[in-house]
């Protein structure tokens, strides 16, 4: 018999969500149906390594398909690891592209071990694969035959970056996305359509033209896809201020918006291979993932009546959806899905009824709902008199939106309760072009089940709330995000949702940068800070980071060299001696995005002055944790740090 909840101080509640459980979870990145039958293949991360698992139309449970060598594409931040076609899986591993028979196994290499392939797409006749390739600082679209008999050939070159190549049903036309520095893929990209000739010694593009956006323009294009009947080339565009669906009629060569709503149907393309919609096999409709206010839903768009319908039923219990795919007969949808209280799973959905079948769950065990919390969406007004606008030069600055947003999680534990206001952790997402969604976060539930409240802050500059909201961070990074963290804390205090004496700011990467600046600009306001692989030296970062983000700071801070002083002023390392509050630093020793030296400098400053500091450097880890032992160690250190400096009464 379970007794009623006991009285215990916030932050000292015992939770069944252990550090070890957090390390056990699988990660999913993509899911595809085979074009021949209802076989389903997905990518899952296990103990820091990527593998392919599958479930055929005739088997009951999942089984391994490819485990060694590790399945992982390494163009930029990754993604686009594999695809399926005609009973074969095509995947990237060890810098090569492979083909493997679903039934027989026996993989063969299609490309030499040179550079990195990603985002394979198989021609309708099954004879060719186009893919993104990166080597020696050059990105391009390449083509290779599916037997691996011939040397891969370059198809499209000349831009700094390429993404999302796709075939027309005729097999004679292709489309892709590309862009140039200093743009990021959410700033401005081009959609190219080309006629492809496979005659002769090597493939040639007979006609290639940008039909939407431009490589260095100001409109972001995302996910081109041809309708199965070959009439349309669909894509997502943010030209109207929101990422909405558009059609390019291949007969009339006219473009038109299909959906015009204040909702997001695209997402920032941080990685290759992202999909937010899919055509039905009969070309009469599309299924799209819609994001609004941090919550996702699946919608059907019918071409004939131009009507949107939300898929109801069991699917509605999932509030975060990714990588939509459709079965060859059009009767089932596959997704990667979660909610704030349900760990991520690969699921199948019958769209007519919204009935869900879980194919594979990421967590090895279920969690009692009494220890989990669903978020409360919050929106609060920001007074224009409070804003610090540094207009500067560089790329200019957009007018600031009037509101700020976040997802608030109250403490949750059926065994314990306390009175008064809880210690509250304000989480800052990375990117900074990103967004907190109503998805399962072990971090957040780990904290709320121990008696902490958590606000997942979508500060001005976050995606998901329209283009003007995202562009509020232009040249204002290190200003607007820091202010919004403080304003969010003030709002929680005024709303009686947080203990003003026990506020914590926490974030990773770009979020870690904001954490450090919060402690510098508001000393004594936050009880402590938690910084995971955070940026501390902006000038050094411009020299040390990878190609994908080599010019990202030009839009966030300003162009160089004319804004050198601004880079120094906004670098936490320049004012690290102002940090006086306890700080936990976590850093991967092999981080190629934010090198360990960025954390080392902050740690040296705090250590020399006797400021309370926890500094953990994890060997074998990069920009985030993959090894189970690292994940478990991180959660143990996190709990100990908060117990020592925040939860104590």
ChimeraX attribute file (.defattr): number of C-alpha atoms within 10 A of each C-alpha:
attribute: neighborCount
match mode: 1-to-1
recipient: residues
	/A:1	3
	/A:2	6
	/A:3	7
	/A:4	10
	/A:5	12
	/A:6	12
	/A:7	12
	/A:8	15
	/A:9	18
	/A:10	27
	/A:11	25
	/A:12	18
	/A:13	23
	/A:14	14
	/A:15	19
	/A:16	14
	/A:17	19
	/A:18	14
	/A:19	23
	/A:20	15
	/A:21	16
	/A:22	19
	/A:23	23
	/A:24	19
	/A:25	20
	/A:26	21
	/A:27	21
	/A:28	24
	/A:29	18
	/A:30	26
	/A:31	26
	/A:32	25
	/A:33	25
	/A:34	21
	/A:35	18
	/A:36	14
	/A:37	16
	/A:38	19
	/A:39	20
	/A:40	23
	/A:41	26
	/A:42	26
	/A:43	24
	/A:44	23
	/A:45	19
	/A:46	19
	/A:47	16
	/A:48	15
	/A:49	16
	/A:50	23
	/A:51	22
	/A:52	25
	/A:53	17
	/A:54	23
	/A:55	21
	/A:56	18
	/A:57	10
	/A:58	9
	/A:59	10
	/A:60	9
	/A:61	10
	/A:62	15
	/A:63	13
	/A:64	11
	/A:65	20
	/A:66	20
	/A:67	14
	/A:68	12
	/A:69	12
	/A:70	16
	/A:71	25
	/A:72	26
	/A:73	27
	/A:74	22
	/A:75	27
	/A:76	17
	/A:77	14
	/A:78	17
	/A:79	21
	/A:80	26
	/A:81	28
	/A:82	28
	/A:83	24
	/A:84	26
	/A:85	21
	/A:86	15
	/A:87	16
	/A:88	22
	/A:89	24
	/A:90	25
	/A:91	27
	/A:92	28
	/A:93	24
	/A:94	18
	/A:95	22
	/A:96	20
	/A:97	29
	/A:98	24
	/A:99	22
	/A:100	19
	/A:101	17
	/A:102	22
	/A:103	10
	/A:104	9
	/A:105	13
	/A:106	9
	/A:107	16
	/A:108	15
	/A:109	19
	/A:110	23
	/A:111	23
	/A:112	14
	/A:113	13
	/A:114	13
	/A:115	18
	/A:116	25
	/A:117	32
	/A:118	33
	/A:119	31
	/A:120	31
	/A:121	23
	/A:122	26
	/A:123	22
	/A:124	17
	/A:125	11
	/A:126	15
	/A:127	12
	/A:128	19
	/A:129	24
	/A:130	27
	/A:131	25
	/A:132	27
	/A:133	26
	/A:134	21
	/A:135	13
	/A:136	8
	/A:137	9
	/A:138	14
	/A:139	23
	/A:140	21
	/A:141	26
	/A:142	21
	/A:143	25
	/A:144	24
	/A:145	19
	/A:146	23
	/A:147	15
	/A:148	17
	/A:149	11
	/A:150	13
	/A:151	13
	/A:152	18
	/A:153	16
	/A:154	18
	/A:155	17
	/A:156	20
	/A:157	14
	/A:158	13
	/A:159	15
	/A:160	18
	/A:161	27
	/A:162	28
	/A:163	31
	/A:164	26
	/A:165	28
	/A:166	25
	/A:167	24
	/A:168	23
	/A:169	17
	/A:170	13
	/A:171	19
	/A:172	15
	/A:173	20
	/A:174	23
	/A:175	25
	/A:176	24
	/A:177	27
	/A:178	30
	/A:179	27
	/A:180	20
	/A:181	19
	/A:182	19
	/A:183	24
	/A:184	23
	/A:185	26
	/A:186	24
	/A:187	21
	/A:188	25
	/A:189	29
	/A:190	26
	/A:191	26
	/A:192	21
	/A:193	25
	/A:194	21
	/A:195	16
	/A:196	19
	/A:197	15
	/A:198	13
	/A:199	8
	/A:200	7
	/A:201	7
	/A:202	15
	/A:203	17
	/A:204	17
	/A:205	16
	/A:206	10
	/A:207	11
	/A:208	15
	/A:209	12
	/A:210	17
	/A:211	16
	/A:212	22
	/A:213	22
	/A:214	20
	/A:215	27
	/A:216	19
	/A:217	15
	/A:218	16
	/A:219	21
	/A:220	30
	/A:221	32
	/A:222	33
	/A:223	26
	/A:224	27
	/A:225	25
	/A:226	24
	/A:227	22
	/A:228	17
	/A:229	13
	/A:230	16
	/A:231	17
	/A:232	22
	/A:233	20
	/A:234	24
	/A:235	24
	/A:236	26
	/A:237	28
	/A:238	24
	/A:239	17
	/A:240	14
	/A:241	19
	/A:242	21
	/A:243	31
	/A:244	24
	/A:245	25
	/A:246	22
	/A:247	23
	/A:248	21
	/A:249	15
	/A:250	14
	/A:251	9
	/A:252	9
	/A:253	11
	/A:254	11
	/A:255	16
	/A:256	11
	/A:257	16
	/A:258	18
	/A:259	18
	/A:260	14
	/A:261	13
	/A:262	16
	/A:263	18
	/A:264	27
	/A:265	25
	/A:266	29
	/A:267	22
	/A:268	19
	/A:269	21
	/A:270	18
	/A:271	17
	/A:272	21
	/A:273	22
	/A:274	23
	/A:275	22
	/A:276	22
	/A:277	28
	/A:278	23
	/A:279	21
	/A:280	22
	/A:281	17
	/A:282	12
	/A:283	17
	/A:284	14
	/A:285	19
	/A:286	19
	/A:287	24
	/A:288	24
	/A:289	24
	/A:290	24
	/A:291	24
	/A:292	15
	/A:293	20
	/A:294	21
	/A:295	18
	/A:296	24
	/A:297	19
	/A:298	26
	/A:299	19
	/A:300	21
	/A:301	20
	/A:302	16
	/A:303	13
	/A:304	8
	/A:305	7
	/A:306	11
	/A:307	13
	/A:308	16
	/A:309	11
	/A:310	17
	/A:311	20
	/A:312	16
	/A:313	15
	/A:314	14
	/A:315	22
	/A:316	17
	/A:317	16
	/A:318	24
	/A:319	22
	/A:320	26
	/A:321	25
	/A:322	22
	/A:323	22
	/A:324	22
	/A:325	26
	/A:326	26
	/A:327	21
	/A:328	17
	/A:329	13
	/A:330	14
	/A:331	14
	/A:332	20
	/A:333	22
	/A:334	26
	/A:335	24
	/A:336	25
	/A:337	27
	/A:338	25
	/A:339	23
	/A:340	23
	/A:341	25
	/A:342	23
	/A:343	23
	/A:344	25
	/A:345	23
	/A:346	26
	/A:347	20
	/A:348	24
	/A:349	21
	/A:350	18
	/A:351	21
	/A:352	11
	/A:353	12
	/A:354	19
	/A:355	16
	/A:356	19
	/A:357	15
	/A:358	14
	/A:359	17
	/A:360	22
	/A:361	21
	/A:362	20
	/A:363	18
	/A:364	12
	/A:365	11
	/A:366	11
	/A:367	14
	/A:368	12
	/A:369	13
	/A:370	12
	/A:371	21
	/A:372	26
	/A:373	20
	/A:374	19
	/A:375	20
	/A:376	13
	/A:377	16
	/A:378	18
	/A:379	15
	/A:380	14
	/A:381	13
	/A:382	18
	/A:383	10
	/A:384	11
	/A:385	6
	/A:386	9
	/A:387	13
	/A:388	11
	/A:389	14
	/A:390	15
	/A:391	13
	/A:392	14
	/A:393	13
	/A:394	17
	/A:395	15
	/A:396	16
	/A:397	19
	/A:398	16
	/A:399	12
	/A:400	19
	/A:401	16
	/A:402	12
	/A:403	13
	/A:404	22
	/A:405	23
	/A:406	25
	/A:407	21
	/A:408	22
	/A:409	25
	/A:410	22
	/A:411	28
	/A:412	25
	/A:413	21
	/A:414	18
	/A:415	18
	/A:416	22
	/A:417	17
	/A:418	16
	/A:419	9
	/A:420	11
	/A:421	17
	/A:422	26
	/A:423	25
	/A:424	34
	/A:425	29
	/A:426	25
	/A:427	26
	/A:428	29
	/A:429	23
	/A:430	20
	/A:431	16
	/A:432	24
	/A:433	23
	/A:434	20
	/A:435	25
	/A:436	24
	/A:437	24
	/A:438	24
	/A:439	23
	/A:440	21
	/A:441	18
	/A:442	21
	/A:443	15
	/A:444	21
	/A:445	26
	/A:446	22
	/A:447	27
	/A:448	28
	/A:449	28
	/A:450	25
	/A:451	28
	/A:452	30
	/A:453	28
	/A:454	30
	/A:455	29
	/A:456	26
	/A:457	23
	/A:458	32
	/A:459	29
	/A:460	27
	/A:461	29
	/A:462	27
	/A:463	25
	/A:464	29
	/A:465	24
	/A:466	19
	/A:467	21
	/A:468	18
	/A:469	22
	/A:470	26
	/A:471	24
	/A:472	22
	/A:473	26
	/A:474	22
	/A:475	27
	/A:476	26
	/A:477	23
	/A:478	23
	/A:479	19
	/A:480	23
	/A:481	27
	/A:482	24
	/A:483	22
	/A:484	20
	/A:485	23
	/A:486	18
	/A:487	19
	/A:488	26
	/A:489	25
	/A:490	14
	/A:491	18
	/A:492	19
	/A:493	17
	/A:494	11
	/A:495	9
	/A:496	13
	/A:497	21
	/A:498	25
	/A:499	16
	/A:500	20
	/A:501	16
	/A:502	20
	/A:503	24
	/A:504	27
	/A:505	28
	/A:506	25
	/A:507	24
	/A:508	26
	/A:509	24
	/A:510	24
	/A:511	25
	/A:512	28
	/A:513	30
	/A:514	32
	/A:515	33
	/A:516	29
	/A:517	25
	/A:518	26
	/A:519	26
	/A:520	19
	/A:521	16
	/A:522	16
	/A:523	15
	/A:524	15
	/A:525	17
	/A:526	24
	/A:527	23
	/A:528	26
	/A:529	25
	/A:530	25
	/A:531	26
	/A:532	25
	/A:533	29
	/A:534	29
	/A:535	28
	/A:536	29
	/A:537	23
	/A:538	22
	/A:539	17
	/A:540	17
	/A:541	18
	/A:542	16
	/A:543	10
	/A:544	14
	/A:545	17
	/A:546	16
	/A:547	16
	/A:548	20
	/A:549	17
	/A:550	17
	/A:551	21
	/A:552	18
	/A:553	20
	/A:554	20
	/A:555	22
	/A:556	23
	/A:557	27
	/A:558	24
	/A:559	20
	/A:560	16
	/A:561	8
	/A:562	11
	/A:563	15
	/A:564	14
	/A:565	12
	/A:566	18
	/A:567	22
	/A:568	16
	/A:569	14
	/A:570	21
	/A:571	21
	/A:572	30
	/A:573	24
	/A:574	15
	/A:575	18
	/A:576	20
	/A:577	15
	/A:578	17
	/A:579	24
	/A:580	19
	/A:581	20
	/A:582	23
	/A:583	28
	/A:584	20
	/A:585	22
	/A:586	24
	/A:587	29
	/A:588	23
	/A:589	19
	/A:590	16
	/A:591	19
	/A:592	14
	/A:593	19
	/A:594	26
	/A:595	22
	/A:596	21
	/A:597	17
	/A:598	20
	/A:599	26
	/A:600	16
	/A:601	16
	/A:602	25
	/A:603	20
	/A:604	12
	/A:605	17
	/A:606	21
	/A:607	13
	/A:608	9
	/A:609	11
	/A:610	9
	/A:611	16
	/A:612	14
	/A:613	19
	/A:614	18
	/A:615	18
	/A:616	17
	/A:617	17
	/A:618	21
	/A:619	13
	/A:620	13
	/A:621	18
	/A:622	19
	/A:623	21
	/A:624	17
	/A:625	19
	/A:626	18
	/A:627	18
	/A:628	19
	/A:629	15
	/A:630	20
	/A:631	20
	/A:632	19
	/A:633	15
	/A:634	19
	/A:635	20
	/A:636	14
	/A:637	18
	/A:638	19
	/A:639	17
	/A:640	14
	/A:641	19
	/A:642	23
	/A:643	16
	/A:644	11
	/A:645	17
	/A:646	22
	/A:647	20
	/A:648	12
	/A:649	10
